[in-house]
Amino acid sequence: MTIKVLDCTLRDGGYINEWRFSNEHIKTIITSLEESNVDIIECGYLDDQKGTNEDSTLFSNLDTVDKILVDTNNFIQKVVMINLGDYNVKNLLPKNQTRIDGIRLAFHKDKLKEALIISKTIIDLGYQLYFQPMITKNYQDIEFLSMIEEVNKYNPYAFYIVDSFGSMTLEEFNKYLILANHNLNNTIALGYHSHNNMQLAFSNAVGMCTSTIKRGLIIDSSIYGIGRGAGNLNTELIFDYLNKTFDKKYDTLPLLEIIDKFLNSMMKKTPWGFSPAQFLSASFNCHPNYATYLINKNTNHIVGIQKILEKLPNKIKSSFDKEFIKKLYVDSILEEKTSLKGKFNLDINKKVLLLASGKSVNENLEMIISKIDDKNYITISLNHISKFNTDFCFFTNQKRFDEFSPKIDISKTIITNNIFSELNITSVLDFKSLAYTNNNLTTNVAILALNHLMSLGFKEVEIAGLDGYKSSLDNYNYDETSFIADKKALLEENELLKGALEYIQHYIKIDFVTPSIYENDMTLRIIGIIPARYKSSRFEGKPLCLIKEIPMIKRTYTQAKKSKLLNKLVVATDSDIIKEYCESENIPVVMTSEDCLTGTDRIAQVSQSEHYDLYVNIQGDEPVIDPIGIDEVVEEFKKYRDKYIAYNLYKIIEDETEVNSDTIIKVIVNENNELMYMSRLGTPYNKTNKKVKYKKQVCVYGFTKEALKVFSSRNKTLNEQFEDIEILRFLDMGYKVKMRETFVDSIAVDVPEDIKKVELFLEKNGLK
């Protein structure tokens, strides 16, 4: 009996980092394995569909492998694996044209006939063939013996027992050893590839080594046991055992250095090794992804996961069927465990703050406390009991509910009926009616809370702590021990939540009051508002004055409608006459109070019922307004968002008579195009002999909702009163306003005489 160790770090380890090993790292690992005196090195996968030519062990062809193997030890065998179907063996070079010694052919039971045909091709090309039927336990004894009979006809280099799910007991393993040993041709080596779900890889390997088998044996392993899920047999451990028991001369030190250099950091980023998911998959003899999928949902206890796995039919256990396990999961999560009870009605006239469990809550304590202390707010903790005294706690997750149930106040607690509870909870809502968004099931508690608020008629909600799932242990604002570690699962959850939020935002305005990864992905909602007052002191009925037989308000609306970035455009008025006209022309109109002193006050009033991210003030007395100016304000907001409270435009003055005109508002900005001051005087004063480029305001404003709240919170400030310029109120109160230079201009109709200017402009430009 000869025993060889085949190290598959570069292939099985690829499941951890998607085979993204740099060429330098590949060479370093191969060199270390050679220094350790390992017998066979598996370099990676051959895959002509997904393989690459650089920095990967998922190779597109053998030429790529050969480039890496230059200057390596020719006395140590090098092999690659082909998953049947991933590489056309007709493209294989003959063995004498490559540095690769052997091909490992892996396949499922239903592909046995095809695998035998391909095996002949590989052998005919001169390669050592490693015949690897995956999930050996899927073969009944008679099937296993029948396969060996066929394999003997081709006389491969090695035949493998493969414990794909890491569930093979020593008794089962010995059975396959005996069957294979007694029936394989004597020249065929017997290999063992194990996964370590039940920590049996080492004991089975020892059992193989101490058996009475008189043929070549090959034991697969990987450095640090690196591999998908539970990982593999550790190369350093089997080396140490073989050195002590069979007087082998393996050197473990180079492997320990690889662990120190590379694998420790990989382990921290994407852990492998024993876990409940791997144990469950092994105990049910099913693909590990089934248990991993359920555990990554993080909604069920292990007992619940076990009940779902029990429902897997045998025919699909060996290969992962995501749609099937998804259906089982959905069925389980929709199962009613507590009867519906009570209602969760809220005062629609109050603001709502949803408090999720993200870390950003700890970084914004003062702001959150101020909202919780504000009697105008209803505060709701989501799937946890927060450190704040919120009005309610809303639970939709069994694990989270059980975690916090000893501390809950049942009078303030609401759950969904997918949660089992023996407590006398006053409100139990229907999970199924809240969990579907745009026909997609979303179990995230924030989505269910938003759906319930929408059903109550709320149009706006604030959310804190909905940071987004991150691949770290530090996701929560409290000490949480149960979390999702799988990066792909986290990404899927983020995408699912993002899609649900994007859909919901069309029905309810969502304000993220703490940083969230979803905020930038949300579609910003922009509304244009045209304030229109009938009782003007200088020009009564101005919005309806005729300009070439068309009322001015219609001309302004028609021009503004050409903007590419507005989601909605409305007229805001206090006049029944203007309202009736707009309705006759199918122009959306919103009635406001006669008490509004300014156009901005009118827009602020509209914002109470229309919930958007930006409110663009479009002057109703500018019938030839250029829609480019509107879009420029919106573009600036999309770039900077809430960094600034308001947005405005300026243009370089070309007509020098405008510099000292008190009807033209001059603008002073800093080097970042932030507003420093506006004045009706010719500012800045010029004490040099350089020519000043004076700037004038272009009256298209963009206001955030916060800006409108601030504006309405107090009366006119001193500078605003002196200059009669509304936007100065923000500067006087210490807020920043972002300006942008524009090259568009407009004509304002302040008095009846200005109508002629507009008509001349229309004629000059051939417009009606």
C-alpha positions, 0 to 999 in steps of 0.5 A: 500500500502506498499513500499519497496526499492530493492538495486541493486548496486552489480548487476547493478554496476557490469556493470561498473567494470565487477562485480569485487568486492572483497569479502571484498567490497561486505561484506562492501556494504551489511553491509552498506545497512543493516545499511541503513534499505533497504528492499531488497538487490540484491547480484548479478547475478547467471551465471554457465557459466561466474560466479566465486567463488571469488571476484565477484558478478557474482556468479557460484552458491549459495554456493558462495553467502552463504559464503558471507552472513554469519553473515548478517542480516536475517531480510533483504531479499537477492535476486539474478538475473538470466538472462534466459539462463545463469544459469540452474535452475535445479542446484538451491538448495532448498530455505531452504538450502540457505540464498537467499530469492528470485530469480529475473528472467529476460528475453526478450519477445521472451522467455516468454514461457520458462520463465514461465516454469522456474518460476514454478521450482523456485517457487516450490523450495520455492523461492520468484520469481521476474518476470521481462520481460525486455523492457516492452515498447516492449509489446503491451497492449494486449500482456502485459495483456496476459502475466499477465494472464499467470503470475497469474497462478503461483502467483509470489512474484513480477511482474515488469515494466522494463524501460530498455532504460530509455525512459518511460514517466510518461504517458506511465508508468502510463498506464502500472501501471494501466494495471498491478494493475487492472489485477494482483492477489492482492497478487503479488507485483508490481515492477519498474526497471528503467534506467535513460537515460532521467532522468525520473527514480525519477519522475516515482518512485514518481508517483508510490508512490503517485498513488492510487495502493493498493498493495505492491510496490517495487522500484529498485535503486542503490547507487549513481545511479551506473549502465550501461550507464545512470545508475539507480534511486539513492537509497539515493534520493528515501530514502530521498523522502520516509523518508520525504513523507511517514515517512520511517526510511531509513538512507542515511549516510551509503550509502554516506560513500560507495560513498566516499569509493568506488563509487567515484573512480569507477565513475572517472575510468568508468563514468556513468550517463546522456550522449548524447548516453543515451539520443539518445538511449532513444529517439529512444527507442533502445538498448543504445549500438547502440548510444554508439558504434557510439559515441565511433567512435568519427568521427561523430557529434551528428546530424550524429549519429542521422541520422544513428540511424534513419535507425535502423529497429524496429525488432533489436532495443531492442537487440544490433546487433553489426554487423548491426550497424557496417554496418550502420556506415561503409556505412555512413563513406564511403559516398562521401560528397565532390568531389575528387579533385587534387592530394597530390604528395610529393617529394619521395627523402625527408623524411616524418614525420607524426605528430599525436596528442599524448601527447608525442609530448610535451615531445619531442619538441626539436627533433620534431622542429629539424626535422620540420626545416630540409629541407630534411623533409616533415612534415604532421599534422594529424587531427589537426593543430599542434603548429608547422609550418608543411608543410601540414595538413591531415584530415580524421575526420569530427569532427576534421576538423570542430574543426580546420577549422577556422584556416586552411590554405587551400593551405596546407590542404588535406582532404578525401572525407568523409568530407563535406567542403565548403572551396576550398580545393586543394586536396581531396583524396578518403577515401575508397581507403585509409581506407582499410588495409588487407581488414579491414576498419581502420578510423585512420588518421595515417593509411590512411596517411601511405597508401597514402605514400605507393601509392606514393612509399615511403619506410620509414616514421617517426611518432611522437605522435601516443601514443595509446589510453589511458583511461584518458583525457590527451591523446592529445598535445592540449586542446581537449574536444572530446574524447573516455571514454569507456575503451573497445572501446579504447582497440578495437581501439588500437587492430584495429590500431595495426593490421593495423600497423603490416600489413603495416610495411611489405610494409613501414618502420615505425619509431616511433620517440616518445614513442608509445604503438604500437612500442613493438607490431610491428614485428621487421624486421631484415636483414642480409647483407654479404658485399663482396668486390672483390678487396682485397689487400691481397686476390683479388677475395676472396669471390669466392675462392673455399673451397672444390669446393664451393665458399666461398660466397655461404658457408657464405650465406648458413650458415647465412641462417640457422639463425632463426631470419633474415627476409631477407639475401642479399649479398652487393657487388660492383663487377659485377663478384660477382653479376653475380655469386650470381644471378646464385645461386639465392642468393639475391644481392644488388649492392653498390658503389666502394667508400665504404671504409668498410663493414659498409659503404657498409651496410649503403648504402644498408640501403638507399633502404632496410628499416629494424629495424636492419642490421646484418653485417655478415662477407663474409670471414667467411664460417663456421659462426655459425648462433647461433651468428647471432641470439644472436645479434638479440635477444639482439637487441629485448631485448634492441632495441634503447637503444643501437645504435649497438650490437656485441659479444665477446668470452673468449679467450682460446688460450693464444697466441691470447692475444698478436696477433694484428689480434685478437681484444680484448674487454673490457666491463663494468658490464652491458656488454656495450663496453668500448674499443677494442684494438689489444693490450693484454688488460686489463693490469694485475697488480695483481696476479689474472688470467685475462679472456681476451675477443676477438671480434666475428665479427657479428654486429647489427646496427640500422638505426640510427647507420648507419646514424651516421657511415656515417656522418663523417670520421674515428675517431682517435681511430678508425684510431689508432686501425683500428677497425670500431666499435670504431667510435661509442664510440669516438662519445659518443654512447653506444654499447651493447656486449653479451658473446657468446660461438660460434667461427668462422674461418676468411679467410684473406689470401689464406693460411687460406683456409686450416684451413677451410677445416680441420675444415670441415673434422674434423666435417664431413662437406662437 
